Structures are given as C-alpha cells and as structure tokens.
Amino acid sequence: MKKILSLLIVFIMMLNLAACGNKENVSEDKEDASSQTSTEKQKDNSSNDKVKGEKEITLTWLHHFEEEGMNNWVDEMVKKYEEQNPNVTIDIQSTGFDNYMTLLKTKIAGNDAPDIFDLPTLGANLDFIENNYLLDLSDSVIAERLVDSALDGGSYEGKLYLIPYEQSGFGVFYNKDLFAKAGIEEVPGTYSEFIEALKKLEAAGITPIGHAYGDLWTLICDFFADSLVSQAGSVEGWHDKIVSREIRFSENAGGIKESFERMKERYAYGNSDPFATDWNTITNKFANEEIAIIINGTWTIDACKTINPDLNMGTFAFPYSEDPEKNKYPLGATSGFVGFKGSNNPDEVIKFLEFLTEEENAKSLAESRKTLAIVKDISPEVDETLKEIVANYINQDKVFSISNVNRDLPGQFQDKFYDYLSEYLLTDKSVEEILEELDNEFDRLAE
Amino acid sequence: MKKIKKEITRLSFIMPALIFFCFAVIVPFLYGINISFSNWDGIAKNFDYVGLNNYKMIFKDKNVWESMGKTIYFGFIYCLFNNSLALFIAILVSRSFKGNKISKLLFFIPTSLSAVLTAFIWKFIYSTYFVEITGMSNPLGNPDTVLNGIIALFTWNMVGINIIIYSATLVGIPKEYYEAAKVDGATVLQQFKNITLPMLMPAFTVCITLTLTNGMKEFGIILSSTGGGPINASELILIYIYNNIFSYYKAGYGQAIAFLFLIFLVIVGMGLSKLFRSMEVKA
C-alpha cells in the first residue's frame, strides 16, 4: 500500500515536471486559458461592448531603432494612436539592428510574427513577398500621400508593400573648419580635386578620411557613395545582371574596375587599422574634429551632431568623375515599415500605417529622424547639413534616385563581393586578379 | 511481479529528467535532421524535401572546407595554448605561498565574464594599449593575425576552468612520490616528467578533450569580436552555419553542415578521450 502510494506521488511529481518540459504545450495551454479568460471577459463586458461596439485589439510592433529621437517618435505615435482608438493596444518590441533580422525571421517561423515591422530594403528581402508575408498597401490612402521616390522604393512589381521612413543617400561628409585649415577653399567637384584636397589635408597634419571597416556595413556604404552612381548609373539593373551573370566583373561592367581602384586610392588616406576600427570610434573622432571626412550615408549627420551639436559639417556627392555634371547625389527611400499579412487584424494594421503617414506624424518623423520627408507637401524643420543636399542637389536636379536600384546583392553574393573588395584593399593583388576571382566565385554561387 | 514494480519505481525517478531532456534536446535535434533534408529557407511555412542534395552540396562547397580548416587550426592552437598556460599557472598557484588562494581567485575571474563582455574588453585593449605597447597593429584588423588574436582573448576568458582542474589534480598527487624521487636523486625536471605528468593524465583526458571540442564549436566570442571578418579570415564553421541559416536563407543547407559537424565533433571527442584513457596510469 505504502509502495503504491509513493509510486502515485512520484507520478504526480513527474506530471508536473513533464508539463514544464513541454514548453509548446504549456504556452498553448496558456493561450487557450488566456483566450478563454478574454472571452469570459468579453462576456462580462458584453454590456460595455454594446456601448463601445468594438473588440479589444492588440498589435505588436517590432523595431530596431536605437537613436533616441526615433524612439521618442515611436512612443509618441503609439500613445497618440491609442488615445484616438481606445480599443487598440500597441505592444512595442525593440532590439538592436544586429540581431533584428534574425529575431524577425525566428518570430515569423515560430508563428509569433509582429503585426508591424520594418525592412531595410524590399529588393534584398523578396522572400517576404514570395512567401506572401507582406500586406498589400496599394489600395490604401498611403499610396497617394508618398512622394515619388518613396513610392518607388516601397513598391515591387507595381504593388506597394513598404512605407519608407526616410529618404537617405550616400555621400561625403566633411568638417568645414578642417577643410579651411588645410587651405581648401572650394568643395571638390571632380575626382582630381578630391584627391588634391586629401593631399592638402594630409600635409596639414589632419587624418583625411575615417574608415570604420570593423563594422562591415560602413565599407558597403563607402563603396555605395561611388558605385551607386557610377555602376547603376551606367548599366541599368547592374546588381541584378551581375548576379544572373549577364554582365561580368572582368569585362569591367559599369566601370567596376575604376570603382575598385578609386576605393583603394582613398583607402590610403585613412586612419590606421581601418578593419579594426568601429563606427562609434570614427563618428566620435569626426565629431571631435580629429578626422576631416567620413564617406557614408546621410545618417552620419545625426550620429555626429548628437555628439557635437556645434560641428560645422557639410556634405557633397562623391566626385567619381572628372565631369562635375556626372557627380550626382545618390538619394532614395528604401527602408520602411511593412504590415504582416498573417496578422489577426490586417485592417487595423493598415489603419495604423495610414495614421503614420498623416501629415503631422510624417513631419514629426522627419524631424526626429533628421531626414528628408517622405510624404508630399510637408516642410519639416531640417538640419543645416541636410539643407545643403536640398539646395545643391535636389533643387538643382542633381540627384540620382536609388529608390529603384536593387543595391544589395542576395545573401552570399553580397558577403563574397565585399570579402573580395576587402581583400583588394588589404593585399597586393591586382584589380584584374580580384575581379577574375570574383567572377569565378559568382559563377559558382549562381549554379 | 515484484521485480517489475521495483524497476518501475526506479525508472520513475529518472523520468522527469528524461522527459525534460527529450523535449529540450532530442526533439529539436531530430527536427533539425529532418530540416537538413529539405530546402527550407528559414522563414517559409512550407518546404520541400530535396533528399541528399544538401549533403552533396557540402562536398562541392569550398567555403565549408576553408572554414573547416580554420576551425581545426583554431581548435588545436587554442587547446595547446590554453592547456599549457593552465598547467603552468596551476603548478605555480598550487605551491604553498602567502596569497595563493587569492591568486587562484584572480585567475578565475575572467572566466566569469560573458563572451560579449570579453570581446568588448579585448577590442578596446587591442585598439589602444596593445598598439601603443607593442607598436604592432591591431590583430583583429588583419586577416593573417585575427585567429591568433581571438585565441588569445578566448584563452584569457576560459583558462580559469582548466587551472581549477589541474590544480585540484596536482594537490591530489601523494607527496611521498616526490620524497622518494628526491631520495633517489631525481632532478626537478625528472620529477615533473616521471611523476607529475603521468599522475595528471586523468586531468589531461578531461581538459584536452573539452578544450579542443569547445574551441572548435566556439561561436559567441567570434561573433562578438569580429563576426567572421576581415575577409572571412575568422569565419569558423559555426559562423558559416549561422550565416547560411540566418542570412543566406538556406536553413536546410546550414542544418546539413551542422549535422555533419556534430558527427565530426563526436568522433574527435570520443577518439581523444579513448586515446588518453588508455594512457592513464592506475594509481
């Protein structure tokens, strides 16, 4: 009898532990339980429901914004929307950009997808469209509100999926005071003038360019400042054609050889240990006037001015050519918000996304992100350096639109491409050898 | 009947652990093997089975072999460096002197730091003091030196555990052996070679097997210090697997490599421990 009793106790203990082990079941049970309680609640609240006439909705919003301004904007939007729609609760989940895509994919695969999230570009994430994960926003009022470049950047095959949150571009960001100190009077408009300026800076004892290739994305952006205009500008669909092997590196498609050579030439004017230096170090040095130039994206302005608000900073398009007319500023709208198609409340998601593009909200977005607006007819208060882009490039029709340029190569192609570019910078291999090897690698990957 | 009952009672005690193990290890593991035969991209709800295609691709993929070579290099050099340093420090701290307890503690402190923190500290040291003191460039920024740079910081992080194991074993060696050797006129070196080393064999079995396999499957410290760069020079096999699963949308292929790598690790681990066990002396 005693034995049977002890056996029984053991089994009861076991069941408890087993329940702990089986995580999936537990969470399902919990969900059931919570849905039960919520239905019960709804029953309880049925009298209230009749007054409200709406059911409780919870939306989740996953983002990766680390800048304070942008985070404040997100909080502000959620608060405002919840006030306007008392039945909606928006649950913000945030993470750093480095593991953002991993987290997002894990969540989608685990049936726990956020209702609203953002993608860095549509072109490099076509899997999301192919798997039917993105809400089609073409019929909503959003399509009418966006500026052309934003509409281009958010659409794929004629359908709007993504609402860009910024217009950004790639260029040269420089310290005006240091340029003056080195005796550079005019902004370099051609490639030889640019090299001349670098030489003058070096002679004046200033580190001309800051490279932060320890963070690989900065190498990519550095290359973009040149290549987006020179390659994509001369061969339409360069990035797609190089992957499908229609054009080849060794045939110098789109002047890739010269882009590589220019990259190596300016690499020599950089700080020491570029491949072990990270972005924070470089922006700090730039903000503290130790470095004269950073070649990167428009977010450089915000990153540096947060550290030193009085920085006398200017920007110009990377002068890849000797013809000043060709040196256009690459600008586009690619990163943006999307809605998850499998959401329980797709209509509410679209409604919320529409809310984000309302004039007032889009204006505060542009101001907190310190970027150019993506919605028509609003004039946010922007930063002095950004105004230079508007005055010198946008208003003078010297912009090269990169909204439609599929600038990211798919997965492994991208990694390999920048591996070989790094190898070219770090070793003595000739550009011909590197391009030949790149062709072989791409041939293999394309199989 | 009574016997069966007794067996059930016994079995029921391991059931909780066994069930937990099943759901936390066995089920995901089997599911992973299942995926390795598919073309799953990592996010889609559905996928097709592609038979042995993933496994065939591994043998054609030169990246796998390159990262495997780096992995083996990393594992062996790390194992060698870690164990010789640990043994050296263990011999020093297991002597009786004032403050040997505190020095043991000091050597163990780095082990309590996480991989991310270690990488952060060493990235700072490498980019400032290291450059100033040695005049060399930052090892993490150069493809030729990056693996050695990571081995150094990883050893700093992990050496404490081996020190503990070695010094515990050293304390357990009977003093009589040394006294007898002294009487026979053995030099310090001879004592080390003929007494200390053979008596340490059980510790070698544990430490060498564990550090070698741990080194080869290290992921966190590499991801947080270099992420596999520059020019893939520190892309060990686990980073390559991670890239396939999460960045290249090739989860099935990544799983296939992971499965083969697991088999490789099991063989290496079992082979090594068997080899060392056969060399142990029965004291």
Boltz contact constraints between the chains, C-beta under 6 A:
constraints:
  - contact:
      token1: [A, 10]
      token2: [B, 12]
      max_distance: 6.0
  - contact:
      token1: [A, 14]
      token2: [B, 15]
      max_distance: 6.0
  - contact:
      token1: [A, 14]
      token2: [B, 16]
      max_distance: 6.0
  - contact:
      token1: [A, 17]
      token2: [B, 16]
      max_distance: 6.0
  - contact:
      token1: [A, 18]
      token2: [B, 19]
      max_distance: 6.0
  - contact:
      token1: [A, 21]
      token2: [B, 19]
      max_distance: 6.0
  - contact:
      token1: [A, 21]
      token2: [B, 20]
      max_distance: 6.0
  - contact:
      token1: [A, 21]
      token2: [B, 23]
      max_distance: 6.0
  - contact:
      token1: [A, 22]
      token2: [B, 23]
      max_distance: 6.0
  - contact:
      token1: [A, 102]
      token2: [B, 246]
      max_distance: 6.0
  - contact:
      token1: [A, 105]
      token2: [B, 42]
      max_distance: 6.0
  - contact:
      token1: [A, 105]
      token2: [B, 43]
      max_distance: 6.0
  - contact:
      token1: [A, 108]
      token2: [B, 43]
      max_distance: 6.0
  - contact:
      token1: [A, 109]
      token2: [B, 43]
      max_distance: 6.0
  - contact:
      token1: [A, 127]
      token2: [B, 249]
      max_distance: 6.0
  - contact:
      token1: [A, 131]
      token2: [B, 44]
      max_distance: 6.0
  - contact:
      token1: [A, 273]
      token2: [B, 137]
      max_distance: 6.0
  - contact:
      token1: [A, 273]
      token2: [B, 138]
      max_distance: 6.0
  - contact:
      token1: [A, 273]
      token2: [B, 141]
      max_distance: 6.0
  - contact:
      token1: [A, 275]
      token2: [B, 141]
      max_distance: 6.0
  - contact:
      token1: [A, 275]
      token2: [B, 230]
      max_distance: 6.0
  - contact:
      token1: [A, 276]
      token2: [B, 127]
      max_distance: 6.0
  - contact:
      token1: [A, 276]
      token2: [B, 138]
      max_distance: 6.0
  - contact:
      token1: [A, 276]
      token2: [B, 140]
      max_distance: 6.0
  - contact:
      token1: [A, 276]
      token2: [B, 141]
      max_distance: 6.0
  - contact:
      token1: [A, 411]
      token2: [B, 247]
      max_distance: 6.0
  - contact:
      token1: [A, 411]
      token2: [B, 248]
      max_distance: 6.0
  - contact:
      token1: [A, 411]
      token2: [B, 249]
      max_distance: 6.0
  - contact:
      token1: [A, 412]
      token2: [B, 248]
      max_distance: 6.0
  - contact:
      token1: [A, 419]
      token2: [B, 231]
      max_distance: 6.0
  - contact:
      token1: [A, 419]
      token2: [B, 232]
      max_distance: 6.0
  - contact:
      token1: [A, 422]
      token2: [B, 230]
      max_distance: 6.0
  - contact:
      token1: [A, 422]
      token2: [B, 231]
      max_distance: 6.0
  - contact:
      token1: [A, 423]
      token2: [B, 231]
      max_distance: 6.0
